[in-house]
Amino acid sequence: MGARSSRGTAYAENQRHRDKAEVFELSLARVSRQVGKAAAQAAAELKAERLAAARGDASAPASGGGATAKATTPRPSRARPATKTTGGLKKDASSRAQGARRQAQRDAR
């Protein structure tokens, strides 16, 4: 146990861990570059598809092929906004209506 806990042995073991971490980082960087290339290519394809659809809609609305392709692969344009709620739609609506009534009373003065 004394030989195993010496500084020289600990350094060698830590060197092995450092080497493993370096290999992992290199492979992670390689994969990240490939994912980046794929993302850029997908973005370019999507942009070209949207531009083509915009041109097609403006010049020829009778081309039904583009509409069916969009219907089969729906893509959300952006994330839905968070809705502020205090426990129920009716309660929120009541609160808004109460505020509107107060404002109407002030405006009537």
C-alpha positions as a Python dict, from the first residue, in 0.01 Angstrom:
ca = {
    (1, 'M'): (0, 0, 0),
    (2, 'G'): (294, 236, 66),
    (3, 'A'): (435, 190, -284),
    (4, 'R'): (93, 244, -439),
    (5, 'S'): (39, 573, -261),
    (6, 'S'): (375, 724, -350),
    (7, 'R'): (386, 1041, -556),
    (8, 'G'): (559, 873, -847),
    (9, 'T'): (291, 609, -881),
    (10, 'A'): (13, 861, -843),
    (11, 'Y'): (166, 1079, -1116),
    (12, 'A'): (180, 785, -1358),
    (13, 'E'): (-185, 699, -1291),
    (14, 'N'): (-288, 1061, -1331),
    (15, 'Q'): (-91, 1078, -1656),
    (16, 'R'): (-297, 786, -1783),
    (17, 'H'): (-617, 971, -1691),
    (18, 'R'): (-488, 1284, -1864),
    (19, 'D'): (-409, 1083, -2177),
    (20, 'K'): (-755, 930, -2176),
    (21, 'A'): (-913, 1273, -2132),
    (22, 'E'): (-710, 1411, -2421),
    (23, 'V'): (-818, 1125, -2650),
    (24, 'F'): (-1180, 1185, -2547),
    (25, 'E'): (-1153, 1559, -2615),
    (26, 'L'): (-1003, 1498, -2957),
    (27, 'S'): (-1277, 1255, -3054),
    (28, 'L'): (-1541, 1491, -2914),
    (29, 'A'): (-1399, 1777, -3121),
    (30, 'R'): (-1406, 1559, -3432),
    (31, 'V'): (-1770, 1464, -3373),
    (32, 'S'): (-1861, 1826, -3298),
    (33, 'R'): (-1714, 1937, -3630),
    (34, 'Q'): (-1913, 1670, -3813),
    (35, 'V'): (-2234, 1769, -3633),
    (36, 'G'): (-2164, 2133, -3718),
    (37, 'K'): (-2122, 2050, -4085),
    (38, 'A'): (-2443, 1847, -4086),
    (39, 'A'): (-2632, 2129, -3912),
    (40, 'A'): (-2503, 2386, -4159),
    (41, 'Q'): (-2602, 2164, -4451),
    (42, 'A'): (-2950, 2107, -4306),
    (43, 'A'): (-2991, 2481, -4248),
    (44, 'A'): (-2890, 2555, -4607),
    (45, 'E'): (-3133, 2295, -4740),
    (46, 'L'): (-3413, 2431, -4525),
    (47, 'K'): (-3339, 2787, -4638),
    (48, 'A'): (-3339, 2681, -5003),
    (49, 'E'): (-3665, 2492, -4951),
    (50, 'R'): (-3831, 2791, -4787),
    (51, 'L'): (-3711, 3028, -5060),
    (52, 'A'): (-3837, 2791, -5328),
    (53, 'A'): (-4171, 2761, -5153),
    (54, 'A'): (-4198, 3139, -5125),
    (55, 'R'): (-4119, 3183, -5492),
    (56, 'G'): (-4357, 2905, -5587),
    (57, 'D'): (-4643, 3046, -5380),
    (58, 'A'): (-4603, 3394, -5528),
    (59, 'S'): (-4583, 3283, -5892),
    (60, 'A'): (-4797, 2969, -5910),
    (61, 'P'): (-5046, 2900, -5630),
    (62, 'A'): (-5183, 2591, -5813),
    (63, 'S'): (-4873, 2378, -5739),
    (64, 'G'): (-5021, 2134, -5486),
    (65, 'G'): (-4697, 1935, -5445),
    (66, 'G'): (-4539, 2184, -5209),
    (67, 'A'): (-4840, 2200, -4980),
    (68, 'T'): (-4860, 1823, -4935),
    (69, 'A'): (-4488, 1799, -4863),
    (70, 'K'): (-4523, 2056, -4586),
    (71, 'A'): (-4827, 1876, -4447),
    (72, 'T'): (-4638, 1549, -4413),
    (73, 'T'): (-4338, 1702, -4234),
    (74, 'P'): (-4463, 1975, -3999),
    (75, 'R'): (-4196, 2186, -3840),
    (76, 'P'): (-4271, 2427, -3561),
    (77, 'S'): (-4159, 2778, -3647),
    (78, 'R'): (-4073, 2868, -3288),
    (79, 'A'): (-4141, 2759, -2936),
    (80, 'R'): (-4478, 2844, -2788),
    (81, 'P'): (-4464, 3140, -2551),
    (82, 'A'): (-4507, 3071, -2184),
    (83, 'T'): (-4852, 3155, -2056),
    (84, 'K'): (-4888, 3327, -1724),
    (85, 'T'): (-5157, 3157, -1522),
    (86, 'T'): (-5250, 3169, -1159),
    (87, 'G'): (-5446, 2848, -1147),
    (88, 'G'): (-5710, 2851, -1416),
    (89, 'L'): (-5835, 3012, -1733),
    (90, 'K'): (-6159, 3133, -1577),
    (91, 'K'): (-5976, 3295, -1288),
    (92, 'D'): (-5737, 3470, -1526),
    (93, 'A'): (-6024, 3591, -1744),
    (94, 'S'): (-6208, 3720, -1439),
    (95, 'S'): (-5902, 3908, -1323),
    (96, 'R'): (-5858, 4072, -1664),
    (97, 'A'): (-6225, 4167, -1677),
    (98, 'Q'): (-6208, 4319, -1329),
    (99, 'G'): (-5911, 4530, -1437),
    (100, 'A'): (-6099, 4641, -1748),
    (101, 'R'): (-6398, 4744, -1535),
    (102, 'R'): (-6175, 4948, -1305),
    (103, 'Q'): (-6016, 5122, -1601),
    (104, 'A'): (-6358, 5197, -1753),
    (105, 'Q'): (-6469, 5357, -1426),
    (106, 'R'): (-6158, 5577, -1423),
    (107, 'D'): (-6207, 5675, -1787),
    (108, 'A'): (-6573, 5766, -1720),
    (109, 'R'): (-6483, 6024, -1452),
}
